[in-house]
Amino acid sequence: MNLSQLCQRDILTVSAEAPVRKAAEMMRVHHVGALALTDPEDATRVVGVVTDRDLVINLLAQDRLPQEQNVGAFSTPHLIRVPGTASVHEAVQAMTQHGVRRLFVTEADGRLMGLVSLDDLLVHLAGGLAQALRIGIDLESSRTTPMFNPAELPGGMYLAQHEP
């Protein structure tokens, strides 16, 4: 599976000049941890990303009042981009290399396609790993025979046999 199949295509955006409070409200209402910031003069051009973590560490932890700041002042202007053809493994490598939890996914011509987060990758990988574990357990169970009566418990105790 490549990132074009995995990425979130509906990316929430806010102007880099928007008040911090507006960005925080958007994150709360939409249950997201990041917003793409757009150029105030060209709303189709993404110029940064701001995360809930950015707001906590760079604003609240420094005792700055949100009413006095625009969101662009607390954003990350370095957008880490990966092509939609990249694999999950390549996405993990890019996140590790750049120390980020989100990647912008691009079309072949460089246009923004979507966003993939660490959570997206974990859900994808966990689902596959859980399925592999279940298949392994089922195969093992089908190949072995019980070494003891499943109704008998250690220590001479027995499970109660209930008559229907």
N, C-alpha and C positions, 0 to 999 in steps of 0.2 A: 504494500500500500504506500502510495506517495502522499505528500502533504496536500496536494490539491484535493484529495479525497477526504482529508482529515481536518482541514482548517475551517475555522468559523468564518463565514463569508459576510455576515452582518457585523460590521465593525462600528462601534459607537465612536462618534467623533465630537469634538468640541473645539471652538476657536482657541488658539493659544492666548488670546487676550481676554478670554472669559474669566470671571472671578473664580477663585478656588472653590468657594462654596457651591457654585453651579456644578463644577466637575464632581465634587464629592456627592452632591445630591443625585447626579446622574448615575454614579457608581452604585449608590444605595438602591435607587429605584429599579435599576436594571440588573442588580446582583452581579456586577462585574468588578474586577480588580484593576482594570486598565482602560484608558481612553486614548484613542489616537488624536493628536492635536493637529489642527489644520491651520494653514496660513490664513491670517485674518483677511487678506486681500484675494485669496483664491481658495475657496472651501474644498476644492478637489485635490489640493496638494497637502499631503501629510508631512509635517515638519518635526514631529516629535511624538513621544508617548509619555503619559503620566500614569503612575500606578498608585494604588492606595498606600503602598509602602513609601513611595516618594513623599506623599503628603504627610504621613506620620513622622518620618525621620527628618525630613527637610523643613517642615513647617511646624507641626505641633511640638515636636521634641525641642525645637529652638524657640518656643514660646512666641511665635509670630501669629498675628491675628489674620485669619483668612480674609476678612473684609478688605484688607489693605493690599492684597496680592492678586496678581493674575496667575492663572495656572501654568502659563508658559515658563514662569520663573522657577518652577519646581519640576519641570519635565526633563526627560532624557532626550537630547537632540540627536543622539546617535542611533539611528534605526538599523537594527540587525535584520537583514533581508536574506531569504533563501528562496530558491526557485520552487515552484509548485511540483516540479519533477523530483525534488529531493526526497530521500527516504526518511523514515522515522529515525534511523541510526544517524543519518547526517544532521537531522534536526537536533538530536541529543548532543552531538559533537559541537555544533554551533552554539548551543546554549552553554555548554561547558566552557568552550573557548572564550566566550564573551561575558560569562557570568550573568546571564539573563534568564528570565523565566518565560519570555514571550518572544516570538519571531514573526516578522511580517513575511507573508508568503506572496511571491510575485509571479505574474504571467511571464511568458517568454520575452515579451517586449519591455519588461520592467514595471508594468503597471501593477498596482496593488490588487491582489486577489483576495487575501484574507489574513487571518491572524491565527497562529497556533500557539497554545500555551502548554506549559509543563503539565497542567492538569489534563489537557486533551491527550497528551502522549501517555500519561499514566493510565487513564481510562482505557485507551487502546491496548496498551501493553498488558494491563492487569486482566482484561477480558481474555486475551489470547493465552496468557499464562494460566489463568483459572481453568480454561478449557483444556489445556494440555495436562494439567494436574488431574482433572476429572477423568480424562481419557486414560491416563496412566493408571489411576486407581481402578477403573473399570476393567482394564486389560489384566492387571495383576489379580483382581478378584476372580476373573473368569479362568485363569490358569492354575489357580491353587485350590486345594480342598482344605476345609477346616481341619485343624489338628486336634480339636476337641469339640465336644458337643456344644454348639452355640448357646444352648439353653443353660449350660452349667457355668457357674461362676467360680473363680478361685476360692479356696477355703471351704469347700464342701457346700457352698450355698447354691441354690438353684433358683432360676427364675420361675415364678408362678406360672403354671399352665392354666389358662382360662378356657373354659369350655364356652363355645358360642351359644 
